[in-house]
Amino acid sequence: MPYKKRNPRAFALSLVLFFSLITAMYVSAAVSLAPSSLARTSTDYAQLAADQAAGSGIDWARGRLSQDPNWCAVADQTFTGTDLFVREKEGQVTGWIRQNQSWSRFRLRFNYQDGPQVAVAGSDNMDDPAAPWSDMPYVSSNNLTGGSARTAPVARGSSGQSQSSSPWPVKQLDVPPYSLLLSVEGSSGSGVVESGGNPTNFSGAFHRRTVQTMMKFGNNQPISEAAIMSAGDLDVQLFGAAKLMLSAASSASVARLRSKDRLTFNTGVQSNNGDLRYGVTPTPAIVTAGTVSTGSDGATDGFFRIPANKVRTPSGGISLDAGVYVVTSGGQVLHYPMDYAAYATATPAPTGTPVALPSGMALIGPNASPTPKYQVRVTSDITINPAGGAKDFALLPDGGADQSAPYAGAPSSSPSPTATPVTESQLASYLFSGVGSAPTLNAAGFAAWQTWASGQGSAQSPGVWGAGWTDYTISSSPTVVVRLPDSYPNALPNGQYPWISGPPGQQVAQMANTLASDPAAFAALAAAFPVPGPGGSPSPSPSPSASATPPLKPKDLELQLQGGSRGLTMSATGSIVLGSQIDGNGAALVSKEDIALIGTSTELSSRPGTQLGLNLYAQKTITIDTFKLDSAGSSEFRGISLAGIVYAWQGVNIYAGNSTASGPFTLKGSIVSYGGDPASAPLAGSAKTNIRASSADIQYDPALATNLLQSGPFLLQTVSWHQF
């Protein structure tokens, strides 16, 4: 058959039909897939909206916390805007964000729903909300100003199942000190809007995202952060074998020491991520270990700046006259209307006036062993007002507070407080409670004898009272004998008292004759008694049966600063001098002059083994001196462990040791010897930092600065992030 040429029209039609069929198949498939694709697109959009809502909640919380580090959304507050509606109440936060024509929501809760407000460890310290949330178990926990770890629970669903404190049945984690756990839920769905236009809930199902992040305060100043910043020499002298240990609380921070002048060490520095910066070539005494580096500290690189107007100030609370406050072994508080240096060097000894402490400030004690015997407990902010020519505030025990070096012109060991000297006849009536040839010393008389009687004259065999007592002959013509217990000057056996034997009427006269060659000693003895009363006899007169009470030392007295969630504030126009133990609880001491902690330590505080939570800010110098003298005259230094910011315009001295005795020094926080007013750049060489201890362990943590600052903004640094 002959070949016929194919019709091109038929061939084209065949191609059209073929491709039409293929196209129809694709269209059919696309049409069948469209609902799931559109649903997936909608789901992705809704999930993205939930993610964005959670992020908005994080941003909201950061903004609130940057102004108030203790924010927990307790107050009832409403914030409205065109595209934002936020309600804070009873520790719960609800925020609605408009996104085009729909709404997304974030929620976070600090309220554990653990029952009524109760200030116990582990609780949220707030009442349950009127409308508790049962569908959001992950709570937030604000521990930014807390000095110890705090447990964050997986909260229960309703107040009917609550408890008031830990241990919690289910724990999320322990929030570290000076940290924040934020748990924020973001949601997106079809919103229900009330008549006023504000969203109230979702209709039907909604998409959810929960974000949990751990944060700490960071440094929002353009500086090279450091554990110690010193405008002048930074001199560290350690009297043990250990190197100076240098670390940072965050792995993102560098453990750094900075000086605009010289860095000097008599031992080495140990740090895995350390950096030593100096303005003048350091002495050859610097020895580094680990990964410590060294380099120049540029003159244009500033220090951490805390000007006076940024520092915490008292919020109401106690108003107290300036002066020296002395706690006596008899449980009295005496006030001396003078500054500390004047009090410590006064000759003759000044007169104190008994005072009653104001509300919010109480003397507790005497306490049972162990020490401290007395506590001065302060539960609200305190302002020291200039009065009677005095600006300082000083708190001391009646036995004085020893110092290893002169401070503010005062001697290295301040004297015990005394009253106006009494006459010989007044002294006689006060010393003796009996009459005749064998009177007994009363309690105050025994305390007076402690200052000079032991070792006077010659020792004889035990008297008629038998073993445990020794007679001391004061004079042989006429014979005057003082009988003291062998345990003198510590305890008195069986409640007995020292005893004097001699001719009637001659005992006190003979005492005076014996001390005639030493008028100062007799004046000191006479001055140890209270001011005479109206009748010419000293007042008050203790009972002869009262136990002899030796004067208090710094180990016997503790200042407890317990006010406020972030610690109370004490502010003085003059200096602040504390010759006692201290329990700081995050408190801030703020002075326009000097701050001195004399004879203090944390080894003898009411919370041994813990760091002292205390922040110090002085417009002159800060001195921490843990020196003490024992009864034999030997010296030693107690150790000190401090958590906080030590900030001085003119210099910082840490005296915890010398070549013969020393204790350890531990710091978590930062030391700044700024070198002038922080409103301006530091003046190189103008403020020195001295550290003397057996060892030094310094951990840089900028988060602690918030306990010293009055207001933000504060920078929050993200430590960890988790979402589900």
Residue pairs with C-beta under 8 A, 6 or more apart in sequence:
43 207
46 188
46 189
46 206
46 207
47 188
47 207
47 209
49 99
49 102
49 104
49 186
49 188
49 207
50 104
50 186
50 187
50 188
50 206
50 207
50 208
50 209
51 186
51 209
51 723
52 97
52 99
52 104
52 186
53 95
53 97
53 104
53 105
53 106
53 186
53 187
53 188
53 209
54 106
54 184
54 185
54 186
54 209
54 210
54 211
54 723
55 186
55 211
56 95
56 97
56 104
56 106
56 186
57 93
57 95
57 106
57 107
57 108
57 184
57 185
57 186
57 211
58 182
58 184
58 211
58 213
60 86
60 93
60 95
60 106
61 71
61 93
61 108
61 140
61 182
61 184
62 215
62 716
64 71
64 73
65 71
65 142
65 144
65 180
65 714
65 716
66 712
66 713
66 714
66 715
66 716
67 711
67 712
67 713
67 714
68 712
69 142
69 144
69 145
69 217
69 566
69 706
69 712
69 714
70 142
70 144
70 145
70 565
70 566
71 142
72 91
72 110
72 124
72 126
72 142
73 88
73 89
73 90
73 91
73 92
73 93
73 108
73 110
74 90
74 91
74 110
74 126
75 88
75 89
76 88
76 89
76 90
77 87
77 88
77 89
78 85
78 86
78 87
78 88
79 85
79 86
79 87
79 88
80 86
80 198
82 98
83 97
83 98
84 95
84 96
84 97
84 98
85 95
85 96
85 198
85 199
86 93
86 94
86 95
86 96
87 93
87 94
87 95
89 129
90 111
90 126
90 127
90 128
90 129
90 130
91 109
91 110
91 111
91 124
91 126
91 129
92 107
92 108
92 109
92 110
92 111
92 129
92 133
93 106
93 107
93 108
93 109
94 105
94 106
94 107
95 105
95 106
95 107
96 103
96 104
96 105
96 191
96 198
96 199
97 103
97 104
97 105
97 106
99 188
102 188
102 190
102 191
103 191
103 193
103 199
104 186
104 187
104 188
105 186
105 187
105 188
105 199
105 202
106 184
106 185
106 186
106 187
107 133
107 136
107 184
107 185
107 187
108 140
108 182
108 183
108 184
108 185
109 133
109 136
109 139
109 140
109 155
109 183
110 124
110 126
110 139
110 140
110 141
110 142
111 124
111 126
111 128
111 129
111 132
111 139
112 123
112 124
112 139
112 153
112 155
112 162
113 128
113 129
113 132
113 133
113 155
113 156
113 157
113 158
113 159
113 162
114 123
114 124
114 128
114 153
114 155
114 156
114 162
114 163
114 164
114 165
115 123
115 128
115 159
115 162
115 163
115 164
116 127
116 128
116 164
117 125
117 126
117 127
118 125
118 164
118 165
119 125
120 164
120 165
121 165
121 166
122 150
122 151
122 165
122 166
122 167
122 168
123 164
123 165
123 166
128 159
128 162
132 157
132 158
132 159
134 157
134 158
135 157
136 185
137 154
137 155
137 156
137 157
138 154
138 155
138 172
138 183
138 185
138 210
138 212
139 152
139 153
139 154
139 155
139 172
139 183
140 152
140 180
140 181
140 182
140 183
140 184
141 150
141 152
141 175
141 180
141 181
142 180
143 149
143 150
143 175
143 176
143 177
143 178
143 179
143 180
143 181
144 178
144 179
144 180
144 216
144 217
144 703
144 706
145 178
145 565
145 566
145 567
145 586
145 706
145 707
146 175
146 177
146 178
146 586
147 177
147 178
147 585
147 586
147 611
147 613
147 643
148 177
148 610
149 174
149 175
149 176
149 177
150 174
150 175
151 166
151 167
151 168
151 171
151 173
151 174
151 175
152 171
152 172
152 173
152 174
152 175
152 181
153 166
153 168
153 169
153 170
153 171
153 172
154 168
154 170
154 171
154 172
156 162
156 163
156 169
172 181
172 183
173 181
175 181
175 214
176 214
178 216
178 217
178 249
178 701
178 703
178 704
178 706
179 214
179 215
179 216
179 703
179 719
180 214
180 215
180 216
180 716
181 212
181 213
181 214
182 211
182 212
182 213
182 214
182 215
183 210
183 211
183 212
184 210
184 211
184 212
185 208
185 209
185 210
186 208
186 209
186 210
186 211
187 202
187 206
187 207
187 208
187 209
188 206
188 207
189 202
189 203
189 204
189 205
189 206
189 207
190 202
190 203
190 204
190 206
191 199
191 201
191 202
191 203
192 199
192 200
192 201
192 202
192 203
193 199
193 200
194 200
209 723
209 724
210 723
210 724
211 721
211 722
211 723
212 721
212 722
212 723
213 718
213 719
213 720
213 721
213 722
214 718
214 719
214 720
215 716
215 717
215 718
215 719
216 249
216 250
216 703
216 716
216 717
216 719
217 702
217 703
217 705
217 706
217 714
217 715
217 716
217 717
218 702
218 703
218 715
218 716
218 717
219 225
219 304
219 702
219 705
219 715
220 713
220 714
220 715
221 302
221 304
221 305
222 302
223 301
223 302
223 303
223 304
223 305
224 254
224 256
224 258
224 277
224 297
224 301
225 253
225 254
225 256
225 304
225 700
225 702
226 256
226 257
226 258
226 277
226 304
226 670
226 700
227 246
227 248
227 255
227 256
227 257
227 667
227 670
227 671
227 698
227 699
227 700
228 234
228 257
228 258
228 670
228 671
228 672
228 689
228 698
229 258
229 259
229 303
229 304
229 670
229 671
229 672
229 673
229 674
230 258
230 259
230 260
230 261
230 652
230 671
230 672
230 673
230 675
230 687
230 688
230 689
231 259
231 260
231 261
231 303
231 673
231 674
231 675
231 676
231 682
231 683
231 684
231 685
231 686
231 687
232 259
232 260
232 261
232 651
232 673
232 675
232 684
232 685
232 686
232 687
232 688
232 689
233 259
233 261
233 262
233 263
233 264
233 685
233 688
233 689
234 257
234 258
234 259
234 261
234 262
234 263
234 264
234 673
234 688
234 689
235 262
235 264
235 688
235 689
235 690
235 691
236 244
236 264
236 265
236 266
236 267
236 691
236 696
237 265
237 266
237 690
237 691
237 692
238 244
238 265
238 266
238 267
238 657
238 693
238 694
238 695
238 696
239 657
239 658
239 659
239 662
239 692
239 693
239 694
240 662
240 664
240 694
240 695
241 267
242 267
242 694
242 695
243 267
243 268
243 269
243 270
243 287
243 289
244 265
244 267
244 268
244 269
244 270
244 695
244 696
244 697
244 698
245 270
245 271
245 695
245 696
245 697
245 698
246 255
246 257
246 269
246 270
246 271
246 274
246 292
246 698
246 700
247 255
247 271
247 272
247 273
247 697
247 698
247 699
247 700
248 254
248 255
248 273
248 699
248 700
248 701
249 668
249 699
249 700
249 701
249 703
250 701
250 717
250 719
251 273
252 717
253 700
253 702
254 273
254 274
254 275
255 271
255 272
255 273
255 274
255 275
255 698
255 699
255 700
256 274
256 275
256 276
256 277
256 700
257 263
257 269
257 274
257 275
257 276
257 277
258 277
258 278
258 297
258 303
259 277
259 278
259 279
259 297
259 689
260 279
260 297
260 299
260 675
260 682
260 684
260 685
261 278
261 279
261 280
261 684
261 685
261 688
262 278
262 279
262 280
262 281
262 282
262 283
263 276
263 278
263 282
263 283
263 286
264 282
264 283
264 285
264 286
265 285
265 286
265 287
266 285
267 287
268 286
268 287
268 288
268 289
269 276
269 286
269 287
269 288
269 289
269 292
270 289
270 290
270 292
271 289
271 290
271 291
271 292
272 290
272 291
273 291
274 288
274 290
274 291
274 292
274 293
275 292
275 293
275 294
275 295
276 282
276 286
276 288
276 292
276 293
276 294
276 295
277 294
277 295
277 296
277 297
278 294
278 296
278 297
279 296
279 297
279 299
279 684
282 294
286 294
288 294
299 684
302 681
302 682
303 672
303 674
303 675
303 678
303 682
304 670
304 672
304 702
304 705
305 674
305 678
305 679
306 617
306 645
306 647
306 672
306 678
306 705
306 708
306 709
307 677
307 678
307 679
308 619
308 677
308 678
308 679
309 710
310 709
310 710
310 711
311 588
311 590
311 617
311 708
311 709
311 710
312 569
312 588
312 590
312 708
312 709
312 710
313 569
313 571
313 590
313 710
314 381
314 382
314 383
314 568
314 569
314 570
314 571
315 381
315 569
316 380
316 381
317 360
317 380
317 381
317 382
317 383
317 563
317 568
318 358
318 359
318 360
318 361
318 378
318 380
318 381
318 382
318 383
319 358
319 382
319 383
319 385
320 358
320 361
320 382
320 383
320 384
320 385
320 393
321 335
321 337
321 384
321 385
321 387
321 388
321 390
322 337
322 339
322 384
322 385
322 386
322 387
322 388
322 390
322 391
322 392
322 393
322 572
322 573
322 574
323 335
323 336
323 337
323 338
323 339
323 387
323 388
323 390
323 392
323 393
323 394
324 335
324 336
324 338
324 339
324 340
324 343
324 352
324 390
324 392
324 394
324 396
325 333
325 334
325 335
325 336
325 355
325 393
325 394
325 395
325 396
326 333
326 334
326 335
326 336
326 352
326 396
326 397
326 398
326 417
327 333
327 363
327 374
327 376
327 395
327 396
327 397
327 398
327 552
327 557
328 334
328 398
328 417
328 551
328 552
329 373
329 398
329 399
329 549
329 550
329 551
329 552
329 556
330 549
331 363
331 365
331 366
331 374
332 354
333 354
333 355
333 356
333 357
333 363
334 352
334 353
334 354
334 355
334 398
334 417
335 352
335 353
335 354
335 355
336 343
336 350
336 351
336 352
336 353
336 417
337 353
337 387
337 388
337 389
337 390
338 346
338 350
338 388
338 389
338 390
339 390
339 391
339 392
339 394
339 574
339 575
340 392
340 394
340 408
340 410
340 575
340 577
340 596
341 408
341 409
341 410
343 350
343 394
343 414
344 410
344 411
344 414
344 415
345 409
345 410
345 411
348 420
348 421
348 523
348 527
349 415
349 417
349 418
349 419
349 527
350 417
351 419
351 420
351 531
352 417
352 419
357 363
357 376
360 378
360 379
360 380
360 382
360 563
361 376
361 377
361 378
361 379
361 382
362 376
362 377
363 374
363 375
363 376
363 377
364 374
364 375
364 376
364 377
365 372
365 373
365 374
365 375
366 373
366 374
367 373
367 374
367 375
371 555
371 556
371 581
371 604
372 555
372 556
372 557
372 558
372 580
372 581
372 604
372 606
373 552
373 556
373 557
374 397
374 552
374 556
374 557
374 558
375 557
375 558
375 559
375 560
375 606
376 395
376 557
376 558
376 559
376 560
376 580
377 560
377 562
378 559
378 560
378 561
378 562
378 563
378 568
378 570
379 562
379 563
379 568
380 563
380 564
380 568
381 563
381 564
381 568
381 569
381 570
381 571
382 568
382 569
382 570
382 571
383 570
383 571
383 572
384 391
384 392
384 393
384 570
384 571
384 572
384 573
384 574
384 576
385 573
386 573
386 574
390 574
391 572
391 573
391 574
391 575
391 593
392 572
392 574
392 575
392 576
392 577
392 593
393 570
393 572
393 574
393 575
393 576
393 577
394 575
394 576
394 577
394 578
394 579
395 557
395 559
395 577
395 578
395 579
395 580
396 414
396 417
396 557
396 577
396 579
396 580
397 551
397 552
397 553
397 554
397 556
397 557
397 579
397 580
398 416
398 417
398 551
398 552
399 416
399 550
399 551
399 552
399 553
399 556
400 413
400 414
400 415
400 416
400 417
400 551
400 553
400 579
401 414
401 553
401 554
401 579
401 580
401 598
401 599
402 412
402 413
402 414
402 554
402 598
402 599
402 627
402 628
402 629
402 635
403 410
403 411
403 412
403 413
403 414
403 598
403 599
403 625
403 627
404 412
404 625
404 627
404 635
404 637
404 655
404 658
405 412
405 625
405 653
405 655
406 412
407 577
407 594
407 596
407 598
407 623
407 625
408 575
408 577
408 594
408 596
413 629
414 579
414 598
416 551
418 524
418 527
418 528
419 527
419 528
419 529
419 530
419 531
420 527
420 531
420 532
421 523
421 526
421 527
422 430
422 526
422 527
422 529
422 531
422 532
422 538
423 526
423 532
424 508
424 509
424 512
424 526
425 536
426 529
426 532
426 536
426 537
426 538
427 508
427 525
427 526
427 529
428 507
428 508
429 537
429 538
430 442
430 444
430 445
430 529
430 537
430 538
430 541
431 441
431 442
431 445
431 448
431 508
432 439
432 440
432 441
432 442
432 445
432 500
432 507
432 508
433 439
433 440
433 441
433 442
433 544
434 440
434 544
435 504
436 504
437 501
437 502
437 503
437 504
438 499
438 500
438 501
439 500
439 507
440 497
440 498
440 499
440 500
440 544
441 449
441 497
441 498
441 499
441 500
442 497
442 541
442 542
442 543
442 544
442 546
443 497
443 542
443 543
443 544
443 546
443 547
443 548
443 549
444 528
444 529
444 542
445 498
446 492
446 497
446 498
446 548
447 528
447 548
447 549
447 550
447 551
448 525
448 528
448 529
449 482
449 484
449 498
450 488
450 489
450 550
451 521
451 524
451 525
451 528
452 515
452 521
452 524
452 525
453 472
453 482
453 484
453 498
454 472
454 484
454 488
454 489
456 472
456 474
456 482
456 514
457 472
457 473
457 474
457 475
457 482
458 472
458 473
459 470
459 471
459 472
460 470
460 471
460 472
460 473
460 481
461 471
462 468
462 469
462 470
462 471
463 469
463 470
463 471
463 481
463 483
463 499
465 483
465 496
465 499
468 485
468 486
468 487
468 493
469 483
469 484
469 485
469 486
470 483
470 484
470 485
470 486
471 481
471 482
471 483
471 501
472 481
472 482
472 483
472 484
473 479
473 480
473 481
474 480
474 481
474 482
474 510
474 511
474 514
475 502
475 510
475 513
475 514
478 502
478 503
478 506
478 510
479 501
479 502
479 503
480 500
480 501
480 502
480 506
480 507
480 510
480 511
480 514
481 500
481 501
481 502
482 498
482 499
482 500
483 498
483 499
483 500
483 501
484 498
485 491
485 492
485 493
485 496
485 498
487 493
488 498
489 550
489 631
492 547
492 548
495 545
495 547
497 544
497 548
500 507
502 510
512 522
515 521
515 522
515 525
516 522
529 538
530 538
530 539
530 540
531 538
531 539
532 538
532 539
533 539
533 540
553 599
553 628
554 579
554 580
554 581
554 598
554 599
554 600
554 628
555 581
555 599
555 604
555 628
557 579
557 580
557 581
558 580
558 581
558 582
558 583
558 605
558 606
559 578
559 580
559 581
559 582
559 583
560 583
560 585
560 606
561 567
561 568
561 570
561 582
561 583
561 584
561 585
561 587
561 614
562 568
562 583
562 585
563 587
566 586
566 706
566 707
567 584
567 585
567 586
567 587
567 588
567 613
567 615
567 707
568 585
568 587
568 588
569 587
569 588
569 590
570 576
570 587
570 588
570 589
570 590
571 590
571 591
572 590
572 591
572 592
572 593
573 592
573 593
574 591
574 592
574 593
575 591
575 593
575 594
575 595
575 596
575 620
576 589
576 591
576 594
576 595
576 596
576 618
577 594
577 595
577 596
577 598
578 596
578 597
578 598
578 600
579 598
579 599
579 600
580 599
580 600
581 600
581 601
581 602
581 604
581 605
581 606
582 597
582 600
582 605
582 612
582 614
583 605
583 606
583 607
583 612
584 612
584 613
584 614
584 615
584 644
585 613
586 613
586 614
586 615
586 644
586 707
587 613
587 614
587 615
588 614
588 615
588 616
588 617
588 707
588 708
589 595
589 614
589 615
589 616
589 617
590 617
590 618
591 617
591 618
591 619
591 620
592 619
593 618
593 619
593 620
594 618
594 620
594 621
594 622
594 623
595 616
595 617
595 618
595 621
595 622
595 623
595 648
596 622
596 623
596 624
596 625
597 623
597 624
597 625
598 623
598 625
598 627
599 625
599 626
599 627
599 628
600 624
600 625
600 626
600 638
600 640
601 626
601 638
601 639
601 640
601 663
602 608
602 610
602 611
602 612
602 639
602 640
602 641
602 642
603 638
603 639
603 640
603 663
604 638
605 612
610 641
611 641
611 642
611 643
611 666
611 668
612 640
612 641
612 642
612 643
612 644
613 643
613 644
613 707
614 642
614 643
614 644
615 644
615 645
615 646
615 647
615 669
615 704
615 707
615 708
616 622
616 644
616 645
616 646
616 647
616 648
617 645
617 647
617 648
617 708
618 647
618 648
618 649
618 650
619 648
619 649
619 650
620 648
620 649
620 650
621 648
621 650
621 651
621 652
621 653
622 646
622 647
622 648
622 651
622 652
622 653
623 652
623 653
623 655
624 640
624 642
624 646
624 653
624 654
624 655
624 656
625 653
625 655
626 637
626 638
626 639
626 640
626 655
626 656
626 663
627 635
627 636
627 637
627 655
628 635
628 636
628 637
628 638
629 635
630 636
635 658
635 660
635 661
636 661
636 663
637 655
637 656
637 657
637 658
637 661
637 662
637 663
637 693
637 694
638 656
638 663
639 656
639 663
639 664
639 665
639 666
639 693
639 694
640 654
640 656
640 663
640 664
640 665
640 666
641 664
641 665
641 666
641 667
642 666
642 667
642 668
642 669
643 667
643 668
643 669
643 704
644 668
644 669
644 704
644 707
644 708
645 669
645 670
645 672
645 704
645 705
645 707
645 708
646 652
646 667
646 669
646 670
646 671
646 672
647 670
647 671
647 672
647 674
647 708
648 672
648 673
648 674
648 687
649 674
649 675
649 676
649 677
649 678
649 687
650 673
650 675
650 686
650 687
651 673
651 687
651 688
651 689
651 690
652 671
652 672
652 673
652 687
652 689
652 690
653 689
653 690
654 665
654 690
654 691
654 692
654 693
655 690
655 692
656 662
656 663
656 664
656 665
656 691
656 692
656 693
656 694
657 663
657 692
657 693
657 694
658 692
662 692
662 693
662 694
663 693
663 694
664 693
664 694
664 695
664 696
664 697
665 691
665 693
665 695
665 696
665 697
666 696
666 697
666 698
667 696
667 697
667 698
667 699
668 699
668 701
668 704
669 699
669 700
669 701
669 704
669 705
670 700
670 701
670 702
670 704
670 705
671 689
671 698
673 687
673 688
673 689
674 682
674 687
675 682
675 683
675 684
675 685
675 686
675 687
676 682
676 683
676 686
676 687
706 714
